[in-house]
Amino acid sequence: MAELVLKPVADFLISLAKTEVGLSWGVKNEVRMLSSALTTIGAVVADAELKQLKNQAIQQWLIKLKHAAYDALDVFDDLAIDEPELLQPDPTAENCCNSVWTSCLSLFMLLKRLVPHYKIANKIKPVRERFDRIVNEMSNFGLIERVVDHVEGASMIPYRSISEDRVTSSASAEPHMYGRDADKENIIKMLLQNVDNEHGLSVCPILGIGGLGKTTLAQFVCKDDRVKNHFHVQIWVCVSDHFNVKRLLKEIVEIVTKSRFDHDNLDVIRGGVVEQLRGKRFLLVLDDVWSDKQDVWNMLKDPLTTGAKGSSIIVTTRLKTVASITKTISEPYQLDGLSEDDCWLLFTFYAFEAGKESDNPNLVTIGKEIIKKCGRLPLACKSFRKYVAI
């Protein structure tokens, strides 16, 4: 329900309001106005859910509302990337990486030490203005307030539109991978040993917060000759947006056959998957999975079980709940941050021309200070290279 996707935004505002930042000039006013907009929307969103089937305008309004909520959380996440030290989880928080929302809230509790207050206000303002416009549109629909029971523990999985710069494939854009050799070997070992797995199809989730390099690791696993020789077929699907079973299964057929599969009936599509994978040992990578709905996952997995013994699936995800429902091994593969030495190697590869990092000692000093602030995240190391790049 739409009201559920508003909860993480409201939770963030509540946490922020309790901090020194939340009481500061500019931030307090933005928080107050955004909270007011969310309260107004929340009062009628249940009625909108009921009426959307008969009113396409309301349906479009709900879609716009959901996208606004997801984009708001992306803004918060982006601010955390801009200030890499925010990505250090609060050691006092339990299960700090349990979900992207918990991570966001933990990160923003540190804002008062790392980000000027005006910057926070400037980040919140466009979010607030967008919700204000949604409130204004709401007056056209004659919605009424309804009280609904909240489902305890209900999943709040964001709609992640696949933009052109987010689409991934098995071909890595990175020429080198730093600090992940051991992780790569561990995952390859699991894949190769799965030949004797009594369950037939094994699923290995790679779990970690954004920016750790989960996708890059999976790409380098796929390009390893041992993996290429072991599996008859390799399939890579970027999941990011809605976990649409028909879309995903259709892509699997098209990748295997290297041709379009123009069918929209789920049974026909399932049959196509079974036909193409039967008797073949395949490796399927599902990159950037957000949906933790067990029944939907089972619908996807069922036709994949017709592959040959030893077939495997790699799932990359930020969410512990996704890793939990998909795994067939004892534990998801938890990816940690890079060592400081590996961060430096990655940083220098992108920031300096080969062999020239020692030409300017001042830049080296600046670079090493930046590395300390990168939270051991590969993405942060690459993002900050621009400050010393020569």
N, C-alpha and C positions, 0 to 999 in steps of 0.2 A: 504493500500500500504506500501511497505517496507520503503519508504522514511519517512513515518509518524512515524515509531517506532524509527527512528534515531533522531528525533527532540528533545525528552527529554534529550538525551545524549549531543546534541549540546547546548541546553539551559543551562544545568549544566556547561559546559565548559565556556560559555559566562559569566555566573554569577561568576564563580570562578576566571576568568581572571580579573575581576574588583576589586577583593579583594587584600588585602595585601598578602594573601597566594598565590594567583595566580601569583604574581610578584616575588615570592621568589625563591631562588636557587633550582634547580631541578624540582619544580612544573611547572615553566614557560615553560621549554623545553618539558616536557611531554605533557602539554596542547597544545603547538604549534604543536607537531607532531601528536597528536591524532586529533586535529582540521583539520590538513592537510589531514589525511586519510579519515575523514568523508566527507570533501569537494570533494575529488576525487571520493569516492563511490557515493555521492549524485548526482554527475553530470551524472552518467550513470544508476542509479538504475531504472529510468522510462523505459529506453530501455530494461533493464533486465526483468521488469515486462511484457512487451509486448512479449518478445521472449521465456519466460519460458514454455509456453504451447507446443512449438515445440522442446524444448531443455531441456532434463531432468537434464543435468549438471548445467545449469543456474538456474533451479528450486531448485536444492539442494544448490547451492551457495546462493540463496536468503533466504532459510531456515536457513543456517548457519549464514548469516548476521543478520537476525532477532533474532536468539538465542544469538548472540554476544551482540546485543543492550540490550536485556532483562537482560542478565547476567551482563552487565556493570552496569545497574541500581541496580541490586541485590548487587553488590559490594559496591556501594554507600550506599545502605540501610544497609548492614552489618556493614559498618564503623560507621554508626549512632547508631546501636545497641551496638557496642563496646564502644562507648562514649555516654552513655545514656542521658547526658545533651543536646546532639544535638537534642534529640527527643522533646524538648520543642519548640512548634511552635512560630514563630515570632509574637508577639501580634500586630504588626503594619500591618501584612499582612492580606488581606481580604480573607476569605474562605480558610484559611491555610490548612484545612483538605479536601478540595474539591477533591483532587486526590492524589495518592501516589507520582506522579511526583512533584506537588506543594510542598508537604511535604518535599521531598528530597531536592529541591532547597532551601527551607527555612532553612532546617537543615544545609546545607553546607555553608550557609552564616555565620554560627557561628564557622566554622572550625578554623579560625585564633586565636580564644581564647582557643581552647580546644585540638587541636591535633598538635603535632610537624610537621613541614612542610615536613620533610623527610618521615614521615609515609604516608602522602597524596600522595607524589610522588611514593612511593613504591606500593601504592594501584592502582594508575593510570597506572603504567608501564605495568603490564601484560594485562590490557585492551587494551592499545595502541598497544602492540605487536600482540595481536589477530587480531585487525583491520588491522594491517600491512600485516599479512598473507592473510587476505581476499582481500586486494588490490592486492597482488601479484597473487592470483588465478584469479582475475578479468581480467588480461591481456590475458587469454586463450580464451576469449569469443568474442572478437571483438566488444565490446559494444561501442555505440556512445552516445555523450551527447545529452540530450533532455531537453527542458524546459517544465515544466508542471505547471498547475494551482493548488495551494494548496487549499484544501477544508477547509474553515474556521470552526474551532470548531470540526474538525474530531476527532473521538475517537482514542486514542492510548492505546490499552489494551494489556498488555504483555502476551505472551505465558508462562504459568506457568506449567512446567512439574511436574507431581506428582511423587516425589521420594518416596521411601519406608518409609522414616522417616517423610514425610509430609502427608501421607494418614491418614485421620481421620475417626472416627466412633462414634456412640452414646455412646460407653463405654469410659468414661474418664480415662486418665492415672493419673489424679490428685486425691489423696485420700481426699483432702479437698479443699474447695473454700473459699477464704477470701475476705471480703468486698463487696460481690455481692449479699447478701441476699435480699436487697431491689430491685435490678435489676431483680433478679430471680422472686420475687413475682409479680412485675409489668408485666413481660412478661407472667407468668402463668395466671394472671388475664385477660389479653387480650385474651389469647387462650381460656379460659373457657367461657368468655363472648361472644365469637364469635358464639355460638349456635344460637343466635337470629340475626346474621348479615344478612341483606337482600341481600347482595352480594354473600352469600353462602361461597365461598372460600376467606379467608383473607390471606394477606401476611404481615408479620412483619419483616422488615429488622433490623438487629442489626449492627449499623454503628460505625466504630472507626478505628484508626490507628493500625498498626501491633504491637503486643505485649500486647494489652489491655486485652486479655482473652475472646474474642468473642466466640471462639469455645468451651472453657471450660464452659462458661456460658450456651451455648446452650445444652451442654452435661448434665449439672446438671438440667436443665429444663426438659429434656427428661426422666431422671431417677426419677423424683418426682412422687410419687404414685398417686397424683391427676391427673397428665397428663397421666400416664399409664392407669388409670381407665376411663378417659374421651374419649380417642381415641381408636378406634377399631384396628388401624394399625399405627405403627410408622416406618418411612423410613428415613434413613440418607444417603446422597450422598455427597461425597467430589468432588467438581466441579473443583477446581484449574486450570487444563489445559484448552484446548479449550472448549468453551461452545457448545459441540456437542449434539444436541437435540436427535439424535438417541441413542447415548451412554447413556445419562441420563435417557431417557424413558425406555431403555432396562434394566438398573440397577434397576429402580423402580419395573418393573415386576419381576425381579429375586429376589429382596429382599422380595417382598410380597409372591411369590410362593415358595421361598427357593429352586429354581431349575433353571437350565440354560434355556435361551430363545434364541434359535438359529435361529433368523430371522434377515435379514438385510434390509427388505423393511419397509420404514417409516410408511406406512399405516397399515401394519400388526402389527408393534410395538405399534403404537397409539391404535389400536384395543385391543391389549393385556393390555395396561394400563387401558383403559375404562372398560374392562371386570373385571379386578382385583379390581378396586377401586369403581365401581358403587355401590351406596348404603352404602358405608363404610365411617365413619368419620375418616379421617386420618390426621396425622401430618407428614409433609415432611420437613426435614432440608436440605437446600442446602448450604453447607459450603464452604467459600472462593470463592465467585463469583466475577469475574472481567469483564465479558462482559456486556456492557451497550447498546446492540443493541435491540431496542424495538421489532422488528419483530421476532427475534430469541426467545426472552422471551415469546412472544405471542404464538409461535409454541409449546413451552414447556408447557405453562400453559393451553392451550385449552383442551387437553384430561383430565387434572386434575380436571376440573370443574364438572365432572360427579360424584365426591364423594358426600357423604351425607352432608347435611347442617351442618355447624360448622367445616368443614375441614379447616386446616390452613397450611401455609408454613412459616418457619423461614429461612431468608436469612442472612448469615453473610458476610460482605463485608467491604473493606477499602474505597470504592469509593462512593461518594455522588451521582454520576450519576446513579449507579446501584440501590441504595436505592430509588432514585426518581422514576425510571421507574417501580420498582417492588411493591412498597408499595400500600396497599389498605386502610391503616389506615391514620390518619391525618398527622402524621410525623413519620419518621424512629426513631427507638429507639437508641439514641445517647449514646454510652458508654464512660464514662469519666475515668480518672485515679483513682487509689485507694488513700485513705487517707494515711498519713504518718504512722499512727498507724497500719492500715491493711497491709501496705507494710512491716512493722517490723514483724508482726505476720507471714506473708508468708516467709520472709527472715529467721527468726529463725527456722521455721519448717524444712527448707531444710539445713540450715547451722550448726545447733547444734543438738546434741542428746537431746532427750526429757528431759527437766528440767535442762540441763547443761549450758544454755546460761549465767548463772550468775557465773560460775566457773572461768571464765577469764575476768575480767573487761576490760582489754585492748582490747580483741577481740570484746566485746560489743561496746566499743567506736568506734572501726574501722567500725564495722557493721553499726552503726547508721550514721556515716559519708557517708558510701556507699549508704545507703538508700536515703540520700538527693540528691544523684546524679543519682538516678534511674528514674527520671522523672515520678514517680507514676505509672510505668509500671510493671505489674506482671512478664512479661518475663525477664525484666532487673533484678528484684529482685532475681529471681531464677538463672540467669546466673552469678551473682556476688557472689553467696554463696560460690564459690570455694575459694575465697580469705580469708575466715575466718573459713571455715568448719572444725569441729573437731569431 
